[in-house]
Amino acid sequence: MYAHPMTRRLALAAAATVVAGSAWAQAAWPTKPITLIVPFPPGGPTDVVSRIVGKELSERLGQPIIVENKSGASGAIAAGQVKRAAPDGYTLMTLATPTLFAPLFYKNTGYEVTQDFTPIAMIYDLPIVMVVNPEKLPGVTTLQQLIDTARAQKGALNYTTSGAGSFGHMSMELLKDLGKFDMQHVAYKGGVPAITDTIGGQVPIMYADLVAALPHIKSGKLVAVAVGSPERVAMIPEVKTIAEQGIHGFSAVSLGAFLGPKGLPPAVVERLNKELKEILSQKAVQDRILGAGAIARYLPAAQLQQSLTTDYAKWSKVVREKGMAAE
């Protein structure tokens, strides 16, 4: 079909304008400080990793990244704030797994992570470990020994986690079904009191964040029975995974990721991905994140979205079938 030369020139000019506009958007952002909302108090792994990555990202972007801690309701308060923020790239959030699942346990959170945010990139995994008090359960060093002990006590054995509806709680409930054994959950409000009482023997078993349990595993106050991740963890390489110990296909990994408000410009997501991929590939950064009890892991936006969607569907089913609710 014939096109008038003027028509062709106009079409080419329009295309050039789109390309130039996209390039301008990438070059222009950021022009002011960026706020990174962390949905948990200072000092925890999500906060520490956010600050490590935020500092590196700030240097690469040429703008300050201000970390703002906004805790409460497993991160639902922070998520609500980010959802309402302008999608201009100047308000971001570090998502941790409890915030993904908060709508399952808290009424009126007003968001669903897989629908209401722009995924940017995964930045870390947080390993989960099952530990026992060696004085209360002498000789229990493997998952099968723990399962045998639970079966012998006919459901009277107790375990604890950082709270009802926590990722550890959901993981253990799934494991009980797959392993065909029973234990009673004793919920604590936070990982510190839960692990303190596990060490003290008030509760003999805990499904814990590795960052909290590691010093006590190293000191011998707790014995690590299994890790929930699909691969062994570098910090305790001698401890087998749950899948290795007979519960094939079991995987329970808490993650950390950067999200933005829904509608974040693709150019901003692309720029952040480029920088985060390079940051997380650095050995020095990986070591610092490991020191915070997490494992650096980069996944781009599309794969992050897929992971969040899969995890939400998987664990929602566990919550529904178990009738679980936060206390």
Residue frames as qw, qx, qy, qz and C-alpha x, y, z in Angstrom:
[[0.000, 0.890, 0.457, 0.000, 0.00, 0.00, 0.00],
 [0.404, 0.508, -0.026, 0.760, 1.34, 3.46, -0.92],
 [0.403, -0.741, -0.363, 0.397, 2.06, 5.87, 1.92],
 [0.232, 0.932, 0.032, 0.278, 2.51, 9.56, 1.28],
 [0.582, 0.309, -0.393, 0.641, 6.06, 10.75, 2.10],
 [0.211, -0.537, 0.255, -0.776, 4.65, 13.22, 4.65],
 [0.860, -0.366, -0.083, -0.347, 2.77, 10.38, 6.38],
 [0.884, 0.055, -0.330, 0.327, 5.95, 8.34, 6.59],
 [0.295, 0.449, -0.350, 0.767, 7.87, 11.29, 8.01],
 [0.502, -0.524, 0.135, -0.675, 5.20, 11.87, 10.67],
 [0.950, -0.230, -0.182, -0.111, 5.20, 8.18, 11.64],
 [0.740, 0.204, -0.355, 0.534, 8.98, 8.16, 11.95],
 [0.005, 0.525, -0.281, 0.803, 8.91, 11.34, 13.99],
 [0.729, -0.470, 0.009, -0.497, 6.30, 9.85, 16.34],
 [0.950, -0.085, -0.257, 0.155, 8.37, 6.68, 16.81],
 [0.503, 0.369, -0.347, 0.700, 11.48, 8.75, 17.50],
 [0.309, -0.579, 0.173, -0.734, 9.54, 10.75, 20.10],
 [0.895, -0.366, -0.108, -0.229, 8.49, 7.55, 21.92],
 [0.854, 0.082, -0.279, 0.431, 12.08, 6.23, 21.99],
 [0.240, 0.484, -0.267, 0.798, 13.41, 9.60, 23.09],
 [0.548, -0.577, 0.042, -0.605, 10.75, 9.85, 25.77],
 [0.947, -0.264, -0.180, 0.024, 11.67, 6.42, 27.12],
 [0.689, 0.225, -0.273, 0.632, 15.37, 7.29, 27.12],
 [0.059, -0.591, 0.175, -0.785, 14.62, 10.58, 28.85],
 [0.757, -0.531, -0.067, -0.375, 12.60, 8.80, 31.52],
 [0.922, -0.124, -0.214, 0.298, 15.49, 6.44, 32.21],
 [0.498, 0.344, -0.211, 0.768, 18.02, 9.25, 32.27],
 [0.212, -0.621, 0.039, -0.754, 15.88, 11.62, 34.36],
 [0.797, -0.528, -0.029, -0.291, 15.03, 9.21, 37.18],
 [0.331, -0.770, -0.513, 0.184, 15.90, 9.64, 39.98],
 [0.243, 0.635, -0.026, 0.733, 16.19, 13.37, 40.59],
 [0.384, -0.621, 0.282, -0.622, 15.49, 13.34, 44.34],
 [0.174, -0.305, 0.877, -0.328, 15.81, 11.02, 47.38],
 [0.639, -0.113, -0.655, -0.388, 14.00, 7.66, 47.35],
 [0.532, -0.384, 0.508, -0.558, 12.14, 6.33, 50.38],
 [0.520, 0.087, -0.843, -0.109, 12.49, 2.59, 51.03],
 [0.664, -0.415, 0.184, -0.595, 9.78, 1.37, 53.42],
 [0.334, 0.174, -0.913, 0.157, 10.78, -1.59, 55.60],
 [0.626, -0.444, -0.313, -0.560, 7.75, -3.24, 57.24],
 [0.824, -0.363, -0.388, 0.195, 9.61, -4.43, 60.34],
 [0.398, -0.906, 0.079, 0.117, 11.59, -2.86, 63.21],
 [0.289, 0.799, -0.521, 0.076, 15.29, -1.99, 62.90],
 [0.341, -0.547, 0.748, -0.157, 17.83, -4.74, 63.46],
 [0.828, 0.121, 0.525, -0.152, 16.09, -7.70, 61.86],
 [0.562, -0.034, 0.636, 0.529, 17.26, -9.38, 58.65],
 [0.358, 0.741, 0.502, 0.266, 14.81, -7.51, 56.42],
 [0.109, -0.986, -0.010, 0.126, 15.97, -4.19, 57.84],
 [0.503, -0.591, 0.460, 0.431, 19.69, -5.02, 57.73],
 [0.559, 0.196, 0.644, 0.484, 19.59, -6.36, 54.16],
 [0.241, 0.884, 0.381, 0.125, 17.54, -3.34, 53.06],
 [0.213, -0.933, 0.163, 0.238, 20.21, -1.01, 54.41],
 [0.573, -0.310, 0.587, 0.481, 23.07, -2.99, 52.82],
 [0.459, 0.430, 0.638, 0.444, 21.42, -3.03, 49.41],
 [0.069, 0.946, 0.316, -0.022, 20.02, 0.49, 49.80],
 [0.336, -0.782, 0.264, 0.454, 23.47, 1.95, 50.42],
 [0.471, -0.097, 0.670, 0.566, 24.89, 0.28, 47.31],
 [0.304, 0.654, 0.636, 0.275, 21.88, 1.32, 45.24],
 [0.088, -0.946, -0.154, 0.272, 22.13, 4.92, 46.45],
 [0.365, -0.571, 0.444, 0.586, 25.71, 5.17, 45.22],
 [0.381, 0.152, 0.750, 0.519, 24.75, 3.83, 41.80],
 [0.142, 0.766, 0.596, 0.194, 21.66, 6.02, 41.39],
 [0.301, 0.281, -0.057, 0.909, 23.31, 9.16, 42.71],
 [0.414, -0.555, -0.090, -0.716, 20.49, 9.89, 45.17],
 [0.200, -0.266, 0.769, -0.545, 20.00, 9.15, 48.88],
 [0.584, -0.270, -0.695, -0.321, 17.85, 6.15, 49.77],
 [0.292, -0.383, 0.469, -0.741, 16.07, 6.81, 53.05],
 [0.407, -0.163, -0.899, -0.005, 15.12, 3.64, 54.92],
 [0.430, -0.313, 0.193, -0.825, 11.90, 4.12, 56.87],
 [0.145, -0.073, -0.972, 0.169, 10.80, 1.40, 59.30],
 [0.543, -0.129, -0.021, -0.829, 7.02, 1.02, 59.48],
 [0.141, 0.027, -0.985, 0.099, 6.17, -2.08, 61.51],
 [0.480, 0.106, 0.474, -0.731, 2.82, -3.55, 62.46],
 [0.805, 0.306, 0.285, -0.421, 0.37, -6.29, 61.41],
 [0.787, 0.004, 0.529, 0.317, 3.09, -8.40, 59.74],
 [0.304, -0.143, 0.433, 0.836, 3.90, -5.50, 57.42],
 [0.183, 0.656, 0.699, 0.216, 0.32, -4.74, 56.37],
 [0.095, -0.890, -0.193, 0.402, 0.58, -1.13, 57.61],
 [0.249, -0.520, 0.466, 0.671, 3.67, -0.49, 55.48],
 [0.291, 0.214, 0.806, 0.468, 2.13, -2.22, 52.47],
 [0.121, 0.812, 0.567, -0.067, -0.96, -0.02, 52.72],
 [0.136, -0.825, 0.084, 0.543, 1.22, 3.09, 52.74],
 [0.255, -0.300, 0.666, 0.633, 3.17, 1.96, 49.67],
 [0.286, 0.476, 0.800, 0.228, 0.00, 0.96, 47.83],
 [0.080, 0.902, 0.384, -0.179, -1.31, 4.52, 48.23],
 [0.330, -0.605, 0.264, 0.675, 1.97, 6.16, 47.15],
 [0.514, 0.743, -0.153, -0.401, 2.45, 7.74, 43.76],
 [0.918, 0.080, 0.318, 0.223, 3.92, 5.25, 41.23],
 [0.329, 0.928, -0.171, 0.030, 6.82, 7.54, 40.36],
 [0.801, 0.281, -0.375, 0.373, 9.75, 5.47, 41.66],
 [0.073, 0.579, -0.421, 0.695, 10.32, 7.53, 44.80],
 [0.621, -0.349, 0.483, -0.509, 8.53, 5.20, 47.24],
 [0.634, 0.208, -0.733, -0.133, 9.56, 1.53, 47.31],
 [0.741, -0.467, 0.290, -0.385, 9.12, -1.30, 49.81],
 [0.162, 0.347, -0.923, 0.037, 11.11, -4.31, 50.92],
 [0.840, -0.166, -0.163, -0.490, 8.61, -7.15, 50.92],
 [0.053, -0.312, 0.926, -0.205, 9.20, -10.04, 53.29],
 [0.287, -0.172, -0.908, -0.253, 7.14, -13.22, 53.28],
 [0.038, -0.427, -0.749, 0.505, 4.95, -12.34, 56.31],
 [0.226, 0.433, 0.041, -0.872, 3.65, -9.28, 54.45],
 [0.294, 0.080, -0.755, -0.580, 2.71, -11.44, 51.46],
 [0.353, -0.291, -0.888, -0.052, 0.52, -13.57, 53.72],
 [0.037, 0.103, 0.487, -0.867, -0.81, -10.89, 56.08],
 [0.508, -0.017, -0.201, -0.837, -4.16, -10.63, 54.19],
 [0.605, -0.118, -0.772, -0.155, -4.79, -14.27, 55.12],
 [0.484, -0.287, -0.688, 0.457, -4.68, -13.45, 58.82],
 [0.066, -0.355, -0.306, 0.881, -5.68, -9.80, 59.25],
 [0.282, 0.720, 0.634, 0.017, -9.03, -8.37, 58.23],
 [0.190, 0.963, 0.190, -0.034, -9.24, -5.31, 56.02],
 [0.584, -0.362, 0.273, 0.673, -5.57, -5.10, 55.03],
 [0.361, 0.831, 0.099, -0.411, -6.82, -3.59, 51.78],
 [0.268, 0.696, -0.579, -0.329, -4.22, -5.15, 49.53],
 [0.959, 0.025, 0.276, 0.066, -3.10, -8.32, 47.80],
 [0.359, -0.623, 0.467, 0.514, 0.58, -8.33, 46.94],
 [0.471, 0.083, 0.746, 0.464, 0.19, -10.21, 43.66],
 [0.252, 0.724, 0.592, 0.248, -2.40, -7.70, 42.41],
 [0.109, -0.966, -0.232, 0.026, -1.71, -4.30, 43.96],
 [0.368, -0.777, 0.329, 0.391, 2.04, -3.71, 43.53],
 [0.648, 0.688, -0.322, -0.056, 4.72, -3.63, 40.86],
 [0.904, -0.300, 0.152, 0.264, 7.29, -6.41, 41.38],
 [0.162, 0.905, -0.381, -0.101, 10.86, -5.18, 40.94],
 [0.585, 0.421, -0.684, 0.114, 13.32, -7.90, 41.98],
 [0.871, -0.460, -0.167, 0.042, 13.97, -10.56, 44.59],
 [0.144, 0.822, -0.455, 0.311, 17.00, -9.70, 46.71],
 [0.041, -0.421, 0.844, -0.331, 17.36, -12.47, 49.31],
 [0.741, -0.257, -0.588, -0.198, 16.22, -15.79, 50.74],
 [0.325, -0.557, 0.528, -0.552, 15.84, -16.23, 54.50],
 [0.499, 0.059, -0.864, -0.037, 16.43, -19.87, 55.46],
 [0.705, -0.439, 0.118, -0.544, 14.14, -21.57, 57.96],
 [0.369, 0.301, -0.857, 0.198, 15.50, -24.25, 60.29],
 [0.795, -0.462, -0.253, -0.301, 13.92, -26.78, 62.64],
 [0.213, 0.479, -0.682, 0.510, 15.74, -26.93, 65.97],
 [0.766, -0.467, -0.423, -0.124, 15.34, -28.99, 69.15],
 [0.345, -0.763, 0.435, -0.330, 16.48, -28.57, 72.72],
 [0.584, 0.309, -0.749, 0.051, 19.07, -31.37, 73.18],
 [0.095, -0.179, 0.786, -0.584, 18.34, -31.72, 76.91],
 [0.638, 0.143, 0.350, -0.671, 14.61, -32.19, 76.35],
 [0.905, 0.364, 0.030, -0.218, 15.01, -34.40, 73.27],
 [0.321, -0.621, 0.680, 0.222, 18.36, -36.18, 73.68],
 [0.488, -0.025, 0.830, 0.268, 19.39, -38.21, 70.67],
 [0.497, 0.733, 0.460, -0.059, 17.06, -36.40, 68.26],
 [0.259, -0.534, 0.362, 0.718, 19.32, -35.16, 65.46],
 [0.047, 0.048, 0.741, 0.668, 17.37, -36.07, 62.32],
 [0.496, -0.047, -0.133, -0.857, 13.89, -35.37, 61.00],
 [0.686, -0.115, -0.670, -0.259, 12.90, -39.04, 61.12],
 [0.388, -0.116, -0.734, 0.544, 13.92, -39.28, 64.77],
 [0.185, 0.050, 0.264, -0.945, 11.79, -36.23, 65.51],
 [0.620, -0.046, -0.390, -0.679, 8.82, -37.68, 63.63],
 [0.612, -0.106, -0.781, 0.070, 9.21, -41.00, 65.47],
 [0.173, -0.097, -0.612, 0.765, 9.27, -39.16, 68.80],
 [0.384, 0.022, 0.020, -0.923, 6.15, -37.18, 67.90],
 [0.678, -0.074, -0.581, -0.443, 4.32, -40.35, 66.87],
 [0.490, -0.094, -0.795, 0.346, 5.34, -42.12, 70.10],
 [0.022, -0.167, -0.498, 0.851, 3.92, -39.23, 72.13],
 [0.093, 0.554, 0.815, 0.144, 0.66, -39.37, 70.12],
 [0.073, 0.746, 0.339, 0.569, 0.41, -35.65, 69.43],
 [0.514, -0.802, -0.248, 0.175, 1.36, -34.49, 72.93],
 [0.615, -0.144, 0.087, 0.771, 4.71, -33.03, 71.81],
 [0.096, 0.929, 0.225, -0.279, 4.81, -29.22, 71.53],
 [0.574, 0.168, 0.220, 0.770, 6.58, -26.96, 69.05],
 [0.032, -0.822, -0.248, 0.512, 6.77, -23.19, 68.79],
 [0.491, 0.472, 0.305, 0.666, 7.25, -20.48, 66.19],
 [0.176, 0.008, -0.140, 0.974, 7.37, -16.69, 66.21],
 [0.374, 0.189, 0.284, -0.862, 3.57, -16.55, 66.14],
 [0.547, 0.412, 0.714, -0.144, 0.27, -17.97, 64.96],
 [0.554, 0.799, 0.219, -0.083, 0.13, -17.58, 61.21],
 [0.155, -0.773, 0.501, 0.357, 3.89, -17.10, 60.91],
 [0.627, 0.505, -0.529, -0.268, 5.75, -18.71, 58.03],
 [0.051, 0.317, -0.917, 0.238, 7.24, -21.22, 60.48],
 [0.536, 0.125, 0.619, -0.560, 3.73, -22.12, 61.68],
 [0.749, 0.468, -0.071, -0.462, 2.45, -22.64, 58.13],
 [0.424, 0.529, -0.730, -0.083, 5.54, -24.66, 57.21],
 [0.140, -0.203, 0.909, -0.335, 5.26, -27.01, 60.18],
 [0.660, 0.245, 0.438, -0.559, 1.55, -27.57, 59.59],
 [0.713, 0.520, -0.335, -0.329, 2.29, -28.59, 56.00],
 [0.238, 0.459, -0.848, 0.119, 5.13, -30.83, 57.18],
 [0.444, -0.075, 0.750, -0.486, 2.86, -32.55, 59.70],
 [0.788, 0.374, 0.147, -0.466, 0.44, -33.45, 56.93],
 [0.631, 0.575, -0.502, -0.137, 3.13, -34.71, 54.57],
 [0.186, 0.415, -0.843, 0.286, 4.99, -36.62, 57.29],
 [0.710, -0.341, -0.525, -0.324, 1.84, -38.01, 58.90],
 [0.480, -0.206, -0.624, 0.581, 2.59, -37.02, 62.48],
 [0.230, -0.848, -0.320, -0.354, 1.14, -34.54, 64.95],
 [0.434, -0.118, -0.412, 0.793, 2.47, -31.91, 67.35],
 [0.112, -0.864, -0.480, 0.105, 0.79, -29.04, 69.16],
 [0.373, 0.548, 0.021, 0.749, 1.63, -25.45, 68.25],
 [0.398, -0.704, -0.344, 0.477, 2.54, -23.06, 71.08],
 [0.367, 0.751, 0.197, 0.512, 2.40, -19.56, 69.59],
 [0.449, -0.493, -0.183, 0.722, 4.67, -16.77, 70.80],
 [0.256, 0.948, 0.187, -0.042, 4.55, -13.11, 69.86],
 [0.151, 0.896, -0.415, -0.030, 7.94, -12.82, 68.23],
 [0.839, 0.301, -0.432, 0.136, 10.96, -14.95, 67.48],
 [0.148, 0.541, -0.605, 0.565, 13.06, -13.79, 70.46],
 [0.580, -0.322, 0.494, -0.562, 10.74, -15.00, 73.26],
 [0.955, 0.137, -0.070, -0.253, 10.03, -18.21, 71.31],
 [0.723, 0.413, -0.485, 0.267, 13.68, -19.10, 70.89],
 [0.114, -0.534, 0.582, -0.603, 14.44, -18.08, 74.50],
 [0.757, -0.205, 0.381, -0.490, 11.88, -20.56, 75.80],
 [0.927, 0.283, -0.242, -0.054, 13.10, -23.26, 73.40],
 [0.410, 0.510, -0.606, 0.452, 16.59, -22.87, 74.84],
 [0.329, -0.388, 0.551, -0.661, 15.10, -22.87, 78.33],
 [0.077, -0.017, -0.997, 0.012, 13.20, -26.08, 77.62],
 [0.437, 0.261, 0.449, -0.735, 9.67, -24.73, 78.09],
 [0.817, 0.480, 0.078, -0.309, 8.99, -25.85, 74.50],
 [0.722, -0.326, 0.521, 0.317, 11.35, -28.49, 73.06],
 [0.543, 0.269, 0.584, 0.540, 11.07, -27.71, 69.32],
 [0.157, 0.762, 0.105, -0.619, 11.04, -24.57, 67.20],
 [0.603, 0.506, 0.417, 0.454, 10.72, -23.80, 63.51],
 [0.276, -0.808, -0.054, 0.518, 12.90, -20.69, 63.45],
 [0.446, 0.878, -0.165, 0.053, 14.56, -18.14, 61.20],
 [0.870, 0.089, -0.199, 0.442, 18.15, -19.26, 60.82],
 [0.213, 0.642, -0.219, 0.704, 19.40, -15.76, 61.68],
 [0.545, -0.631, 0.195, -0.516, 17.88, -16.10, 65.16],
 [0.962, -0.253, 0.061, -0.085, 18.83, -19.71, 65.75],
 [0.743, 0.514, -0.330, 0.273, 22.37, -19.83, 64.34],
 [0.012, 0.653, -0.572, 0.496, 24.32, -18.56, 67.40],
 [0.693, -0.328, 0.467, -0.440, 22.53, -21.11, 69.59],
 [0.966, 0.248, -0.057, -0.036, 23.15, -23.91, 67.10],
 [0.517, 0.621, -0.457, 0.373, 26.85, -23.00, 67.08],
 [0.222, -0.562, 0.576, -0.550, 26.97, -22.94, 70.89],
 [0.293, 0.000, -0.955, 0.051, 25.24, -26.33, 71.18],
 [0.305, 0.105, 0.549, -0.772, 22.20, -24.98, 73.04],
 [0.750, 0.385, 0.198, -0.500, 20.03, -26.06, 70.12],
 [0.449, -0.121, 0.805, 0.369, 20.39, -28.87, 67.59],
 [0.461, 0.429, -0.260, -0.732, 19.45, -28.22, 63.97],
 [0.663, 0.106, 0.733, -0.110, 17.39, -31.13, 62.65],
 [0.501, 0.431, 0.625, 0.415, 16.54, -29.91, 59.14],
 [0.022, 0.359, -0.093, -0.928, 16.34, -26.86, 56.90],
 [0.535, 0.545, 0.540, -0.355, 13.20, -26.06, 54.91],
 [0.304, 0.705, -0.340, -0.543, 14.90, -24.77, 51.76],
 [0.934, 0.328, -0.018, -0.141, 15.26, -27.05, 48.72],
 [0.692, 0.448, -0.414, 0.386, 19.07, -26.89, 49.01],
 [0.686, -0.433, -0.338, 0.477, 21.38, -27.05, 52.03],
 [0.049, -0.992, -0.036, -0.114, 22.42, -23.75, 53.56],
 [0.587, 0.542, -0.379, 0.467, 26.04, -22.59, 53.45],
 [0.235, -0.669, 0.409, -0.574, 25.98, -21.46, 57.09],
 [0.632, -0.280, 0.662, -0.290, 25.16, -24.98, 58.32],
 [0.516, 0.410, -0.602, -0.452, 26.11, -27.21, 55.37],
 [0.074, 0.139, -0.978, 0.136, 26.06, -30.39, 57.44],
 [0.422, 0.261, 0.623, -0.605, 22.31, -30.07, 58.13],
 [0.160, 0.204, 0.849, 0.461, 20.17, -31.91, 55.60],
 [0.365, -0.071, -0.178, -0.911, 17.06, -30.48, 53.99],
 [0.647, 0.078, 0.528, -0.545, 13.59, -31.77, 54.79],
 [0.787, 0.456, -0.198, -0.366, 13.34, -33.05, 51.21],
 [0.370, 0.502, -0.777, 0.086, 16.61, -34.98, 51.61],
 [0.161, -0.176, 0.853, -0.465, 15.19, -36.64, 54.71],
 [0.131, 0.234, 0.963, 0.012, 12.24, -38.26, 53.02],
 [0.289, 0.711, 0.474, -0.431, 9.61, -35.53, 52.52],
 [0.474, 0.116, 0.528, 0.695, 10.23, -35.25, 48.79],
 [0.132, 0.612, 0.451, 0.636, 9.52, -31.93, 47.12],
 [0.358, -0.819, -0.379, 0.242, 9.14, -30.04, 50.41],
 [0.420, 0.294, 0.007, 0.859, 10.21, -26.42, 50.11],
 [0.262, -0.893, -0.363, 0.036, 9.63, -23.56, 52.53],
 [0.534, 0.040, -0.020, 0.844, 11.74, -20.46, 51.96],
 [0.053, -0.882, -0.314, 0.348, 11.06, -16.98, 53.26],
 [0.573, 0.384, 0.261, 0.675, 12.03, -14.31, 50.75],
 [0.123, -0.717, -0.142, 0.671, 12.81, -10.61, 50.52],
 [0.446, 0.433, 0.531, 0.576, 12.10, -8.47, 47.48],
 [0.009, -0.289, -0.037, 0.957, 11.70, -4.89, 46.29],
 [0.190, 0.629, 0.732, 0.178, 8.24, -3.77, 45.22],
 [0.018, -0.040, 0.013, 0.999, 6.75, -0.46, 44.15],
 [0.475, 0.385, 0.403, -0.681, 3.22, 0.91, 43.86],
 [0.602, 0.421, 0.662, 0.145, 1.12, -0.48, 41.03],
 [0.421, 0.880, 0.205, 0.076, 1.85, 1.30, 37.75],
 [0.447, -0.682, 0.324, 0.480, 5.56, 1.90, 38.34],
 [0.509, 0.747, -0.273, -0.329, 7.13, 3.01, 35.01],
 [0.980, 0.138, 0.030, 0.137, 8.83, 0.12, 33.17],
 [0.477, 0.692, -0.310, 0.444, 11.94, 2.29, 32.73],
 [0.360, -0.681, 0.454, -0.448, 12.28, 2.57, 36.52],
 [0.935, -0.183, 0.269, -0.140, 11.83, -1.19, 36.99],
 [0.853, 0.447, -0.097, 0.251, 14.41, -1.84, 34.28],
 [0.199, 0.754, -0.408, 0.476, 16.95, 0.52, 35.84],
 [0.592, -0.557, 0.441, -0.380, 16.49, -0.92, 39.32],
 [0.990, 0.034, 0.138, -0.025, 16.84, -4.47, 37.99],
 [0.665, 0.608, -0.266, 0.343, 20.08, -3.62, 36.22],
 [0.030, -0.700, 0.492, -0.517, 21.59, -2.13, 39.36],
 [0.758, -0.395, 0.369, -0.364, 20.28, -4.78, 41.77],
 [0.976, 0.206, -0.054, 0.054, 21.55, -7.63, 39.62],
 [0.531, 0.592, -0.385, 0.469, 25.05, -6.13, 39.65],
 [0.324, -0.641, 0.432, -0.545, 24.93, -5.31, 43.37],
 [0.868, -0.265, 0.295, -0.298, 23.85, -8.81, 44.38],
 [0.910, 0.344, -0.182, 0.144, 26.53, -10.43, 42.21],
 [0.184, 0.737, -0.490, 0.427, 29.30, -8.84, 44.30],
 [0.688, -0.085, -0.669, 0.268, 31.02, -11.21, 46.73],
 [0.150, 0.106, -0.481, 0.857, 31.44, -8.49, 49.36],
 [0.515, -0.170, -0.006, -0.840, 27.71, -7.73, 49.31],
 [0.795, -0.109, -0.548, -0.236, 26.83, -11.44, 49.41],
 [0.524, 0.008, -0.673, 0.522, 29.06, -11.88, 52.48],
 [0.110, -0.118, 0.351, -0.922, 27.47, -8.94, 54.28],
 [0.689, -0.147, -0.212, -0.678, 23.97, -10.26, 53.55],
 [0.752, -0.047, -0.654, 0.068, 25.06, -13.69, 54.76],
 [0.270, 0.092, -0.595, 0.751, 26.26, -12.04, 57.95],
 [0.417, -0.118, 0.159, -0.887, 22.73, -10.73, 58.43],
 [0.466, 0.041, 0.830, -0.304, 21.44, -14.31, 58.24],
 [0.703, 0.567, 0.227, -0.363, 20.09, -14.21, 54.70],
 [0.610, -0.035, 0.605, 0.511, 21.30, -15.41, 51.32],
 [0.197, 0.539, -0.219, -0.789, 21.61, -12.94, 48.45],
 [0.426, 0.263, 0.830, 0.245, 19.43, -14.04, 45.56],
 [0.217, 0.381, -0.171, -0.882, 18.48, -12.00, 42.53],
 [0.347, 0.412, 0.819, 0.198, 15.40, -12.72, 40.46],
 [0.009, -0.080, -0.275, -0.958, 14.02, -10.25, 37.89],
 [0.429, 0.040, 0.227, -0.873, 10.51, -8.83, 38.03],
 [0.723, 0.072, -0.427, -0.537, 8.71, -11.46, 35.94],
 [0.598, 0.027, -0.785, 0.160, 10.18, -14.38, 37.89],
 [0.013, -0.035, 0.606, -0.795, 9.50, -12.62, 41.19],
 [0.582, 0.011, -0.009, -0.813, 5.85, -12.18, 40.21],
 [0.750, 0.048, -0.606, -0.260, 5.62, -15.87, 39.36],
 [0.399, 0.062, -0.782, 0.475, 7.22, -16.85, 42.68],
 [0.227, -0.023, 0.429, -0.874, 4.86, -14.63, 44.69],
 [0.692, 0.030, -0.228, -0.685, 1.82, -15.97, 42.86],
 [0.698, 0.059, -0.713, -0.029, 2.88, -19.60, 43.36],
 [0.238, 0.053, -0.727, 0.642, 3.72, -19.12, 47.05],
 [0.390, -0.043, 0.249, -0.885, 0.47, -17.28, 47.77],
 [0.771, 0.008, -0.373, -0.516, -1.61, -20.04, 46.17],
 [0.614, 0.095, -0.759, 0.194, 0.35, -22.82, 47.92],
 [0.185, -0.009, -0.682, 0.707, 0.21, -21.40, 51.42],
 [0.486, -0.088, 0.028, -0.869, -3.33, -20.04, 51.12],
 [0.761, -0.061, -0.566, -0.310, -4.41, -23.65, 50.63],
 [0.480, -0.013, -0.739, 0.472, -2.58, -24.68, 53.83],
 [0.114, -0.051, 0.387, -0.913, -4.21, -21.85, 55.79],
 [0.640, -0.076, -0.207, -0.736, -7.69, -22.72, 54.52],
 [0.755, -0.041, -0.644, -0.114, -7.36, -26.45, 55.11],
 [0.464, -0.049, -0.674, 0.573, -5.91, -25.98, 58.61],
 [0.307, -0.830, -0.426, -0.190, -8.33, -23.23, 59.64],
 [0.582, -0.159, -0.244, 0.760, -5.37, -21.17, 60.77],
 [0.022, -0.912, -0.214, -0.350, -5.69, -17.64, 62.09],
 [0.351, 0.375, -0.424, 0.745, -3.34, -15.19, 63.77],
 [0.474, -0.617, -0.586, 0.227, -3.88, -14.65, 67.48]]
